[in-house]
Amino acid sequence: MKSKLLFMVILSVLFLSLSAIAQPAHPNGGSNPGAGNQPVGGGSAPLGGGVALLLTLASAYGARKITAFRRP
């Protein structure tokens, strides 16, 4: 009985979480991408924070590799 209850709880959590990651509605109401007031391709997607984070992590990784290479 406990295993059936556990199975049902896990199954319900799985299905409820799948609905939480659904994509939002199209900003033009589902029409053609060029038909509304939204530019094709996103237009104003924020890139600043992600690029800075990527460059910081890449430089830290490179510095670690260089110091590891120079060790005897």
Secondary structure, 3 states (H helix, E strand, C coil): CHHHHHHHHHHHHHHHHHHHCCCCCCCCCCCCCCCCCCCCCCCCCCCHHHHHHHHHHHHHHHHHHHHHHHCC
